[in-house]
Amino acid sequence: MAGRDERMLRPFWLHQVAEYLIGLVLIAIGLQSPEPAVPSILGGVIVINAAFVDGPVGAFRAFDRRTHRILDLVVIGALVAAAAIPGLPVDNTNRVTMIAVAVVLLVVWWNSSFAAKAPKGTGPPVDRTEAIGRGAGRLAGHAAKFVRDRRGRE
């Protein structure tokens, strides 16, 4: 099994979209069961967790990706605990569904990159002579276009 640094991690926006879809599916499945409270609430928690992170498709951006990474594990643990506690009013189909959702979320979590995207302009420094050369090239290109346009009108 490859270590976390040796494999290709998925972008964070894909992680968020997957959480939105999984949460909405769990809500829909829960609402169709005889005891809808537990799976529907947990589906809502998944959606809220995805909406409150500062990622690309986050709605409220209340906390950073590092916090979200930990909260994902808490949500997965809550799903497993809710499926395992015998006293909760959850039918067996929803128990199996919640375990399956927990496994899917764990796979999504494991294969996601939680690194923040670097802001623009923070790349390697551009050589000043290269910037001057590019500026001169643009100036020459604009001048040539101007001359062509003037000749086309005559």
C-alpha atoms as a printed R data frame, in Angstrom:
    type eleno elety resid chain resno       x      y       z
1   ATOM     1    CA   MET     A     1   0.000  0.000   0.000
2   ATOM     2    CA   ALA     A     2   1.433  3.382  -1.013
3   ATOM     3    CA   GLY     A     3   2.089  6.029   1.600
4   ATOM     4    CA   ARG     A     4   0.172  9.292   1.578
5   ATOM     5    CA   ASP     A     5   3.054 11.226  -0.019
6   ATOM     6    CA   GLU     A     6   3.634  8.691  -2.812
7   ATOM     7    CA   ARG     A     7   0.182  8.727  -4.382
8   ATOM     8    CA   MET     A     8  -1.852 11.158  -6.401
9   ATOM     9    CA   LEU     A     9  -4.246 13.063  -4.142
10  ATOM    10    CA   ARG     A    10  -7.510 14.473  -5.451
11  ATOM    11    CA   PRO     A    11  -8.132 18.243  -5.355
12  ATOM    12    CA   PHE     A    12 -10.075 19.622  -2.425
13  ATOM    13    CA   TRP     A    13 -13.005 20.873  -4.505
14  ATOM    14    CA   LEU     A    14 -13.675 17.268  -5.538
15  ATOM    15    CA   HIS     A    15 -13.613 16.266  -1.868
16  ATOM    16    CA   GLN     A    16 -16.222 18.923  -1.068
17  ATOM    17    CA   VAL     A    17 -18.500 17.987  -3.963
18  ATOM    18    CA   ALA     A    18 -18.341 14.330  -2.904
19  ATOM    19    CA   GLU     A    19 -19.311 15.300   0.649
20  ATOM    20    CA   TYR     A    20 -22.263 17.361  -0.583
21  ATOM    21    CA   LEU     A    21 -23.514 14.453  -2.719
22  ATOM    22    CA   ILE     A    22 -22.985 11.818  -0.018
23  ATOM    23    CA   GLY     A    23 -24.736 13.970   2.582
24  ATOM    24    CA   LEU     A    24 -27.715 14.642   0.334
25  ATOM    25    CA   VAL     A    25 -27.990 10.955  -0.543
26  ATOM    26    CA   LEU     A    26 -27.975 10.018   3.149
27  ATOM    27    CA   ILE     A    27 -30.684 12.610   3.835
28  ATOM    28    CA   ALA     A    28 -32.814 11.258   0.975
29  ATOM    29    CA   ILE     A    29 -32.380  7.654   2.094
30  ATOM    30    CA   GLY     A    30 -33.121  8.589   5.690
31  ATOM    31    CA   LEU     A    31 -36.308 10.447   4.810
32  ATOM    32    CA   GLN     A    32 -37.672  7.340   3.083
33  ATOM    33    CA   SER     A    33 -37.215  5.119   6.130
34  ATOM    34    CA   PRO     A    34 -39.658  4.512   8.988
35  ATOM    35    CA   GLU     A    35 -37.261  6.207  11.447
36  ATOM    36    CA   PRO     A    36 -35.750  9.128   9.477
37  ATOM    37    CA   ALA     A    37 -34.202 11.227  12.261
38  ATOM    38    CA   VAL     A    38 -30.712  9.771  12.760
39  ATOM    39    CA   PRO     A    39 -29.643  9.235   9.112
40  ATOM    40    CA   SER     A    40 -31.153 12.551   8.018
41  ATOM    41    CA   ILE     A    41 -29.432 14.483  10.792
42  ATOM    42    CA   LEU     A    42 -26.097 12.830  10.039
43  ATOM    43    CA   GLY     A    43 -26.535 13.577   6.328
44  ATOM    44    CA   GLY     A    44 -27.183 17.202   7.263
45  ATOM    45    CA   VAL     A    45 -24.034 17.222   9.394
46  ATOM    46    CA   ILE     A    46 -22.018 15.996   6.389
47  ATOM    47    CA   VAL     A    47 -23.443 18.758   4.183
48  ATOM    48    CA   ILE     A    48 -22.857 21.418   6.854
49  ATOM    49    CA   ASN     A    49 -19.299 20.193   7.349
50  ATOM    50    CA   ALA     A    50 -18.651 20.595   3.617
51  ATOM    51    CA   ALA     A    51 -20.342 24.001   3.471
52  ATOM    52    CA   PHE     A    52 -18.459 25.601   6.363
53  ATOM    53    CA   VAL     A    53 -14.899 24.893   5.182
54  ATOM    54    CA   ASP     A    54 -12.883 27.521   3.299
55  ATOM    55    CA   GLY     A    55 -12.582 25.392   0.160
56  ATOM    56    CA   PRO     A    56 -13.494 26.329  -3.409
57  ATOM    57    CA   VAL     A    57 -17.140 25.261  -3.108
58  ATOM    58    CA   GLY     A    58 -17.586 26.198   0.549
59  ATOM    59    CA   ALA     A    59 -20.637 28.302   1.298
60  ATOM    60    CA   PHE     A    60 -19.681 29.964   4.585
61  ATOM    61    CA   ARG     A    61 -15.901 29.431   4.966
62  ATOM    62    CA   ALA     A    62 -15.961 29.390   8.759
63  ATOM    63    CA   PHE     A    63 -12.944 27.130   9.333
64  ATOM    64    CA   ASP     A    64  -9.805 26.056   7.517
65  ATOM    65    CA   ARG     A    65  -8.951 22.771   5.807
66  ATOM    66    CA   ARG     A    66  -6.869 21.473   8.714
67  ATOM    67    CA   THR     A    67  -9.896 21.734  11.015
68  ATOM    68    CA   HIS     A    68 -12.094 20.198   8.328
69  ATOM    69    CA   ARG     A    69  -9.719 17.261   8.043
70  ATOM    70    CA   ILE     A    70 -10.219 16.507  11.747
71  ATOM    71    CA   LEU     A    71 -13.979 17.137  11.607
72  ATOM    72    CA   ASP     A    72 -14.251 14.640   8.758
73  ATOM    73    CA   LEU     A    73 -12.905 11.944  11.064
74  ATOM    74    CA   VAL     A    74 -15.353 13.031  13.782
75  ATOM    75    CA   VAL     A    75 -18.259 12.777  11.308
76  ATOM    76    CA   ILE     A    76 -17.081  9.336  10.137
77  ATOM    77    CA   GLY     A    77 -16.852  8.238  13.783
78  ATOM    78    CA   ALA     A    78 -20.371  9.567  14.443
79  ATOM    79    CA   LEU     A    79 -21.704  7.568  11.490
80  ATOM    80    CA   VAL     A    80 -20.097  4.364  12.750
81  ATOM    81    CA   ALA     A    81 -21.237  5.032  16.334
82  ATOM    82    CA   ALA     A    82 -24.822  5.757  15.262
83  ATOM    83    CA   ALA     A    83 -24.882  2.549  13.257
84  ATOM    84    CA   ALA     A    84 -23.407  0.513  16.133
85  ATOM    85    CA   ILE     A    85 -25.460  1.809  19.091
86  ATOM    86    CA   PRO     A    86 -28.347 -0.639  19.496
87  ATOM    87    CA   GLY     A    87 -30.661  1.767  21.359
88  ATOM    88    CA   LEU     A    88 -30.979  4.326  18.568
89  ATOM    89    CA   PRO     A    89 -34.168  4.215  16.486
90  ATOM    90    CA   VAL     A    90 -32.510  3.181  13.218
91  ATOM    91    CA   ASP     A    91 -33.610  0.255  11.070
92  ATOM    92    CA   ASN     A    92 -31.066 -2.302   9.875
93  ATOM    93    CA   THR     A    93 -31.018 -1.026   6.294
94  ATOM    94    CA   ASN     A    94 -30.033  2.446   7.452
95  ATOM    95    CA   ARG     A    95 -27.409  0.976   9.782
96  ATOM    96    CA   VAL     A    96 -25.753 -0.766   6.840
97  ATOM    97    CA   THR     A    97 -26.131  2.382   4.727
98  ATOM    98    CA   MET     A    98 -24.479  4.542   7.390
99  ATOM    99    CA   ILE     A    99 -21.548  2.113   7.632
100 ATOM   100    CA   ALA     A   100 -21.222  2.164   3.820
101 ATOM   101    CA   VAL     A   101 -21.328  5.977   3.808
102 ATOM   102    CA   ALA     A   102 -18.650  6.044   6.523
103 ATOM   103    CA   VAL     A   103 -16.413  3.784   4.406
104 ATOM   104    CA   VAL     A   104 -16.948  5.943   1.309
105 ATOM   105    CA   LEU     A   105 -16.191  9.123   3.271
106 ATOM   106    CA   LEU     A   106 -13.046  7.507   4.679
107 ATOM   107    CA   VAL     A   107 -11.857  6.631   1.159
108 ATOM   108    CA   VAL     A   108 -12.624 10.174  -0.035
109 ATOM   109    CA   TRP     A   109 -10.794 11.589   3.010
110 ATOM   110    CA   TRP     A   110  -7.767  9.348   2.486
111 ATOM   111    CA   ASN     A   111  -7.412 10.279  -1.201
112 ATOM   112    CA   SER     A   112  -7.944 14.046  -0.814
113 ATOM   113    CA   SER     A   113  -5.402 16.814  -0.703
114 ATOM   114    CA   PHE     A   114  -6.115 19.237   2.122
115 ATOM   115    CA   ALA     A   115  -3.344 21.625   1.114
116 ATOM   116    CA   ALA     A   116  -4.465 25.166   0.435
117 ATOM   117    CA   LYS     A   117  -3.906 26.442  -3.073
118 ATOM   118    CA   ALA     A   118  -0.963 28.811  -3.254
119 ATOM   119    CA   PRO     A   119  -1.982 32.407  -3.982
120 ATOM   120    CA   LYS     A   120  -1.097 33.774  -7.401
121 ATOM   121    CA   GLY     A   121   2.224 35.459  -7.699
122 ATOM   122    CA   THR     A   122   3.959 33.324  -5.081
123 ATOM   123    CA   GLY     A   123   5.773 31.168  -7.616
124 ATOM   124    CA   PRO     A   124   9.482 31.265  -8.219
125 ATOM   125    CA   PRO     A   125  10.812 34.802  -8.698
126 ATOM   126    CA   VAL     A   126  10.990 35.918 -12.309
127 ATOM   127    CA   ASP     A   127  14.357 37.164 -13.485
128 ATOM   128    CA   ARG     A   128  14.238 40.941 -14.026
129 ATOM   129    CA   THR     A   129  15.941 40.686 -17.406
130 ATOM   130    CA   GLU     A   130  13.294 38.209 -18.522
131 ATOM   131    CA   ALA     A   131  10.533 40.627 -17.477
132 ATOM   132    CA   ILE     A   132  12.224 43.464 -19.389
133 ATOM   133    CA   GLY     A   133  12.550 41.247 -22.466
134 ATOM   134    CA   ARG     A   134   8.894 40.261 -22.318
135 ATOM   135    CA   GLY     A   135   7.871 43.898 -21.974
136 ATOM   136    CA   ALA     A   136  10.014 44.855 -24.983
137 ATOM   137    CA   GLY     A   137   8.521 42.014 -26.991
138 ATOM   138    CA   ARG     A   138   4.990 43.133 -26.172
139 ATOM   139    CA   LEU     A   139   5.842 46.726 -27.090
140 ATOM   140    CA   ALA     A   140   7.297 45.610 -30.427
141 ATOM   141    CA   GLY     A   141   4.236 43.456 -31.086
142 ATOM   142    CA   HIS     A   142   1.858 46.331 -30.359
143 ATOM   143    CA   ALA     A   143   3.894 48.653 -32.582
144 ATOM   144    CA   ALA     A   144   3.853 46.144 -35.455
145 ATOM   145    CA   LYS     A   145   0.084 45.688 -35.079
146 ATOM   146    CA   PHE     A   146  -0.393 49.469 -35.102
147 ATOM   147    CA   VAL     A   147   1.628 49.818 -38.312
148 ATOM   148    CA   ARG     A   148  -0.288 46.949 -39.979
149 ATOM   149    CA   ASP     A   149  -3.602 48.485 -38.990
150 ATOM   150    CA   ARG     A   150  -2.579 51.906 -40.342
151 ATOM   151    CA   ARG     A   151  -1.471 50.402 -43.672
152 ATOM   152    CA   GLY     A   152  -4.751 48.504 -43.958
153 ATOM   153    CA   ARG     A   153  -6.757 51.751 -43.773
154 ATOM   154    CA   GLU     A   154  -4.830 53.521 -46.559
